[in-house]
Amino acid sequence: MKNLCALSITLALFYTGYSQEKLKTRTGNVTFLSETGLEKIYAENDQTASLFLVEKKTIAFNALLKSFKFEKALMEEHFNEKYVHSDKYPAAKFLGTFEEDIDLKKPETYKDVTIKGEMDFHGVTLPLVVKADITVIEDGSITFVSKFKLNLEDYKIDVPSLVRDKISKEVLVSVATSYSNNPTK
Amino acid sequence: MRNLKTNQAKQMKQIVLSLFIIPLLIFGQEKPPSDTDENLFDELDELTTKGSSEVIATFKSTRIILGQSTERAKENQLHFRISHVFSKINGIDNFFGLDNLNNMHISFEYGINNNLQVGLARSNKPDQTYSGTVKGSLLRQKTGENPFPLSLSYYGGIDYKSRDYIPEARDKNFVGRLDYINQVLISRKFSDKLSLQISPTWVHRNLTDAEAQPNDIFSLGLGGRYMFSRSSSVNLEYYHTIPTFDASKFKGNALSVGFDIETGGHVFQLYFTNAFALHPGKFAVNQNGDFFGREISIGFSILREFSL
């Protein structure tokens, strides 16, 4: 009987403190910015899917390039048609793991967490290291914010000489996602 | 007593067992945590909201050359276009026609949403025509799970011919100054490079220049483009007027050959055409020069897109 009691208590504790191993979102926000003296190009994708594996400290993203919205319709068309060739390479994907030994079950804010991974974009897969701020809140939900630069040439995105003054060599990518631990949300 | 105890113990065991099994049932609906990257990305793909599967950039602009293409000004975008044709190419003595600007067409086209475009235009020759136009994108070519092979748009316009007419009664006949243009535009992007379009066209003229001429004229537009570099294409367009009246002549069908050159927010079009008029109310009714009799002009248009 004593054993049983102990077991029930352990079970009860286990379930109250239970947080899902795999958190997900389909409304992650990814933006990019190219800014030169002549032209500012900004686009936003708020339908980025992402998985966050709490135990494995792994994070994965999938952003469809056609879901990036631009201010100018023509820019959006050129982006898809002539720069990233989204018919051929529909998505940008990232998979990375955290370097730091952090406990993602404790409510806390972790600044500048290093994430090492690989980026698959425009048919090119390259290693990528980014820094991110991760906030774990009381109910086990997590928010993730990161900014990093991508070099267009590295990903074989050809910028014709005619518009080289208008498109920066490196674009600034910002990622903001939040993962709810409440599966009904 | 001993028996009762064993029964109790049995019951307890069952309860404990069910405690283990219930969570298994609940979480059994979830896929087991995947280990490989590929599984992760499969799951991500499933999670990703599907983007638009619409085929984009069938043509570089809303015109193939003179006639309308299935492309449209997108939501809140304003297209400002100036088109010119010079006079007939004679040779070096008139600098291949460039000495004289023969006709000018100015148009504004605005996208109310991604499927509806309205426009205003003014054409210098021959009738100082003002046009109010509308283009509705009804079907779009799509790839992916629900593919569709064609894009289909409707283009309609009312032309008001503002020039002076003689006699006075003709001049004062407002309704007689109006022409109506209806086109069904059907296109397909066959590859990154090749797009073709067919455009059945009906022009109704309230008042014709001569009594023998019919009020309704039907023609069939055929056009296409082939990209020969990342930003340039060669375009061809032909409007064949169905010979419904005596004055119609095979030689008068509008044939245009040209190039699209795209630079950022501009599209430049350079072309050779036997058409004198630059609006469909006129060039689609068979009143053009003889292309192969060298009644050809050089023309160009500049399109600038603005975001409002």
HADDOCK unambig.tbl for C-alpha pairs under 7 A between the chains (distance, minus, plus):
assign (segid A and resid 26 and name CA) (segid B and resid 47 and name CA) 6.09 0.50 0.50
assign (segid A and resid 26 and name CA) (segid B and resid 48 and name CA) 5.94 0.50 0.50
assign (segid A and resid 26 and name CA) (segid B and resid 49 and name CA) 6.85 0.50 0.50
assign (segid A and resid 47 and name CA) (segid B and resid 49 and name CA) 6.22 0.50 0.50
assign (segid A and resid 48 and name CA) (segid B and resid 48 and name CA) 6.63 0.50 0.50
assign (segid A and resid 49 and name CA) (segid B and resid 44 and name CA) 6.17 0.50 0.50
assign (segid A and resid 49 and name CA) (segid B and resid 47 and name CA) 6.01 0.50 0.50
assign (segid A and resid 49 and name CA) (segid B and resid 48 and name CA) 4.97 0.50 0.50
assign (segid A and resid 50 and name CA) (segid B and resid 44 and name CA) 6.55 0.50 0.50
assign (segid A and resid 62 and name CA) (segid B and resid 44 and name CA) 6.39 0.50 0.50
assign (segid A and resid 64 and name CA) (segid B and resid 51 and name CA) 6.73 0.50 0.50
assign (segid A and resid 66 and name CA) (segid B and resid 51 and name CA) 5.99 0.50 0.50
assign (segid A and resid 66 and name CA) (segid B and resid 52 and name CA) 6.63 0.50 0.50
assign (segid A and resid 67 and name CA) (segid B and resid 51 and name CA) 5.52 0.50 0.50
assign (segid A and resid 72 and name CA) (segid B and resid 307 and name CA) 5.81 0.50 0.50
assign (segid A and resid 73 and name CA) (segid B and resid 74 and name CA) 6.41 0.50 0.50
assign (segid A and resid 74 and name CA) (segid B and resid 265 and name CA) 6.92 0.50 0.50
assign (segid A and resid 77 and name CA) (segid B and resid 56 and name CA) 6.92 0.50 0.50
assign (segid A and resid 77 and name CA) (segid B and resid 57 and name CA) 6.95 0.50 0.50
